[in-house]
Structures are given as structure tokens and as C-alpha cells.
Amino acid sequence: METPWDWITVIIFAGLVTRFLHQSSKPEAGDDSMWHYLVPCIGCAVTNWLGNEGWELAAVGALAATLGFIAYFLGPVGRGRKH
């Protein structure tokens, strides 16, 4: 945990793990698929690698794509979620 990219991606990953555990403990089955968690986890790894290798602009783009994916597939924004 030496760079800001390490901290940013670990915080996002911890949030994904927390959300997954919260959703999996509900008695009713949600519409989240395991793929909806795997893709942003890989996005965090790619973002961290790009940032640590000095590709800051690419890392920012990967981070934005990862956060967009999370907002659309796991958040209240996309997929016609009913509140």
C-alpha cells in the first residue's frame, strides 16, 4: 500500500466485497450475478496496475469505466431497478 492507486482500488474492492456479502445474506434472491462483481474486481486490478506503472491517464480511464460499470450494474442507476 504505497501509492494512491493501491488505496483507491482497495477501498473500491472492499466496498464490492461488503455489497456482495450484504446482498448474499438477504433471504430473497437478488438479480445480481457473480459476473457483476468479477468485472469490477478485474477493473480494480487493471486500474491499480496501470497507475503503479505510471500510466495515470489510462488508470483514470479504467477507474472511470470501473465505477461506471458498478453504478450501472450494481447501483440504483441502471437496469431499471425498482426502489
Backbone as a ProteinNet text record, in pm:
[ID]
protein_1_A
[PRIMARY]
METPWDWITVIIFAGLVTRFLHQSSKPEAGDDSMWHYLVPCIGCAVTNWLGNEGWELAAVGALAATLGFIAYFLGPVGRGRKH
[TERTIARY]
83.6	0	88.9	150.2	246	198.7	105.8	63	-84.8	-128.5	-272.4	-358.7	-304.5	-380.4	-407.2	-312.5	-334.9	-452.5	-453.4	-559	-694.7	-698.5	-825.7	-887.3	-806.7	-861.8	-896.9	-821.7	-854.7	-984.2	-1005.5	-1130.4	-1249.9	-1235.2	-1343.9	-1368.8	-1261.5	-1274.3	-1342.9	-1306	-1370	-1518.9	-1553.8	-1695.3	-1769.8	-1705.2	-1767.1	-1788.2	-1688.5	-1700	-1812.3	-1818.3	-1923.4	-2061	-2074.6	-2204.3	-2241.4	-2143.8	-2170.5	-2217.9	-2149.8	-2190.2	-2327.8	-2355.1	-2485.9	-2596.1	-2574.4	-2674.6	-2694.3	-2586.7	-2598.5	-2665	-2673.8	-2737.7	-2887.8	-2938.2	-3081.5	-3156.5	-3273.5	-3348	-3401.7	-3439.7	-3489.7	-3371.1	-3385.8	-3277.3	-3273.8	-3157	-3140.3	-3114.8	-3106.7	-3080.5	-2933.9	-2849.1	-2705.7	-2644.3	-2560.8	-2488.5	-2344.6	-2279.8	-2140.5	-2054.1	-2093	-2018.2	-2023	-2130.3	-2142.4	-2041.6	-1982.2	-1878.3	-1738.6	-1727.7	-1597.3	-1540.9	-1623.4	-1576.7	-1517.1	-1585.5	-1521.7	-1400.1	-1393.9	-1273.6	-1154.1	-1175.8	-1069.6	-1037.3	-1139.6	-1117.5	-1031.4	-1051.7	-967.8	-823.2	-803.3	-668.2	-598	-668.8	-611	-581.2	-673.6	-652.5	-529.4	-517.1	-402.4	-272.4	-271.7	-150.5	-111.5	-208.6	-179.5	-126.9	-190.5	-145.5	-6.6	22.8	154.2	264.3	227.9	326.7	347.9	278.9	297.9	202.8	105.7	7.2	-115	-96.2	-200.9	-328	-314.3	-432.3	-512.4	-442.2	-510.1	-573.4	-506.7	-561.2	-687.8	-688.9	-809.1	-923.4	-893.7	-996	-1049.3	-959.5	-1002.1	-1083.2	-1043.1	-1117.6	-1257.8	-1267.8	-1398.4	-1486.7	-1428.7	-1505.7	-1551.6	-1465.2	-1499.6	-1611.9	-1600.2	-1704.9	-1835.9	-1827	-1947.2	-2015.6	-1936.4	-1991.2	-2060.8	-1995.1	-2053.5	-2185.2	-2185.4	-2306.9	-2419.9	-2388	-2493.5	-2544.7	-2454	-2495.7	-2521.6	-2459.8	-2478.1	-2546.8	-2548.4	-2607.3	-2752.4	-2810.2	-2950.6	-2974.6	-2868.7	-2882.1	-2938.5	-2885	-2917.1	-3007.9	-3030.7	-3106.3	-3249	-3303.9	-3445.2	-3478.3	-3394.5	-3419	-3540.5	-3614.3	-3731.3	-3692.5	-3724.3	-3685.4	-3794.4
-116.5	0	123.9	146.4	255.8	371.8	347.2	452.9	484.9	599.9	631.4	530	473.4	374.1	250	211.6	98.1	126.1	243.4	279.1	290.3	356.9	376.8	243.3	156.5	29.6	-65.4	-64.2	-149.7	-102.8	27.2	79.3	38.6	49.6	8.3	-141.9	-220.1	-364.8	-400.4	-333.7	-359.9	-327.4	-221.1	-188.3	-295.2	-350	-457.9	-582.8	-616.4	-733.9	-713.3	-594.2	-564.5	-573.6	-518.6	-524	-667.7	-745.6	-884.7	-961.5	-944.1	-1014.2	-967.9	-840.4	-788.6	-846.3	-847.7	-899.7	-1050.2	-1122.5	-1268	-1310.8	-1222.8	-1258.8	-1233.3	-1170.6	-1144.4	-1273.2	-1290.6	-1414.5	-1422.5	-1308.9	-1311.7	-1306	-1374.4	-1378.3	-1247.9	-1186.2	-1063.5	-1094.4	-990.9	-1011.4	-988.2	-981	-965.9	-1100.4	-1098.9	-1218.2	-1208.8	-1320.9	-1321.3	-1241.9	-1241	-1164.2	-1014.9	-971.1	-829	-785.7	-879.5	-848	-877.7	-977.2	-1015.1	-905.6	-847.6	-745.6	-624.1	-565.7	-451.3	-489.7	-611.9	-656	-660.6	-710.1	-709.1	-565	-480.8	-339.5	-272.1	-307	-252.5	-298.5	-425.2	-476.6	-407.1	-389.4	-322.6	-176.4	-109.2	30.2	43.4	-43.1	-39.4	-63.3	-160.2	-190.6	-72.8	-17.2	96.6	215.7	244.6	356	335.5	215.8	187	184.4	159.1	156.6	294.6	395.9	531.1	573.7	494.3	525.8	591.1	710.5	774.3	801.9	852.1	882.9	756.2	650.2	522.5	468.8	488.4	442.1	518.7	648.5	728.5	680.5	650	597.9	462.9	374.7	243.4	257.5	351	374.7	427.3	519.7	573.5	463.6	378	267.3	170	142.5	51.1	109.1	236.3	299.7	309.8	334.9	337.3	201.9	96.1	-39.3	-69.1	-31.1	-54.3	22.5	148.3	229.6	171.7	122	72.5	-65	-158.1	-295.7	-326.7	-253.8	-283.7	-171.8	-53.9	59.6	81.5	185.8	214.8	285	310.8	390.2	308.5	192.6	119.5	0.1	-66.7	-190.4	-179.3	-59.4	-44.6	-90.5	-63.6	-105.3	-34.5	-107.2	-50.4	-22	98.8	137.5	109
0	0	0	-115.3	-126.4	-212.4	-301.7	-392.9	-370.3	-417.9	-409	-484.1	-591.1	-667.9	-584.3	-500.7	-411	-318.7	-257.9	-163.8	-232	-346.2	-417.1	-456.5	-516.4	-565.7	-451.5	-343.3	-229	-163.1	-154.9	-97.4	-183.7	-315.1	-404.8	-392.5	-389.1	-375.6	-243.9	-134.4	-4.9	-11	-81.8	-99.1	-177.9	-279.3	-356.9	-272	-192.6	-105.4	-3.7	54	151.4	87.5	-32.3	-100	-135	-181	-214.4	-91.2	21	143	190.4	177.9	218	130.1	0	-92.7	-75.7	-47.4	-36.8	93.5	191.8	318.3	316.9	210.6	202	169.7	229.7	202.9	59.6	1.3	-136.2	-232.6	-341.2	-440.1	-517.1	-522.4	-598.9	-744.7	-825.5	-967.1	-1001.3	-899.6	-923	-958.2	-1059.1	-1099.7	-1048.7	-1037	-994.5	-1092.6	-1219.1	-1320.2	-1291.7	-1228.6	-1196.6	-1091.3	-1021.7	-924	-979	-1063.6	-1119.1	-1209	-1292.4	-1387	-1314.9	-1214.3	-1147.5	-1063.9	-1014.9	-943	-1037.6	-1158	-1258.6	-1297.7	-1306.4	-1335.9	-1230.2	-1103.4	-995.7	-1011.5	-1045.8	-1064.2	-1180.5	-1290.5	-1407.6	-1376.5	-1308.5	-1269.7	-1181.6	-1083.4	-993.1	-1069	-1156.9	-1232.4	-1321.6	-1393.4	-1480.9	-1400.5	-1288	-1205.4	-1149.1	-1105.1	-1048.7	-1154.1	-1277.5	-1385.8	-1448	-1397.1	-1447	-1557.4	-1586.8	-1690.4	-1625.1	-1568.5	-1489.8	-1569.3	-1691.1	-1771	-1802.9	-1838	-1864.1	-1736.5	-1623.2	-1495.7	-1460.3	-1486.2	-1460.4	-1550.2	-1675.3	-1765.7	-1720.4	-1678	-1628.5	-1500.9	-1415.6	-1291.8	-1322.6	-1416.8	-1455.6	-1514.4	-1597.8	-1656	-1547.5	-1452.4	-1343.3	-1258.4	-1222.5	-1142.4	-1219.6	-1350.5	-1432.9	-1437.9	-1450.1	-1450.4	-1318	-1208.4	-1075.8	-1062.3	-1104.8	-1093.5	-1177.5	-1296.4	-1384.6	-1341.7	-1316.1	-1290	-1143.3	-1052.2	-910.1	-833.6	-890.2	-821.3	-858	-802	-828.8	-961.7	-1038.4	-1159.7	-1275.3	-1299.3	-1420.6	-1403.1	-1513.7	-1524.8	-1474.3	-1474.7	-1439.1	-1298	-1203.9	-1065.3	-1008.8	-930.4	-863.5	-719.5	-674.4	-538.3	-441.9
[MASK]
+++++++++++++++++++++++++++++++++++++++++++++++++++++++++++++++++++++++++++++++++++

